[in-house]
């Protein structure tokens, strides 16, 4: 069977569609990977901050320093709707 111009065009079209599909798949993977990296960096920063706070508290406790008491929360006024 010989290749006719129609067969060659169909083959090229299928090849382009397959390539486009693979490109889109790789792009989705890259976006997901980037989101995972961003979340990992945020989590690492949060962990470092909490670790520093814990170490500072442990150091203060070891030195016998009393922590400042937290300021009492202000109570919001109660609003009664009479309508």
PyMOL commands that set and color helices and strands:
alter all, ss='L'
color gray80, all
select helices_A, chain A and resi 5-63
alter helices_A, ss='H'
color red, helices_A
deselect
rebuild
show_as cartoon
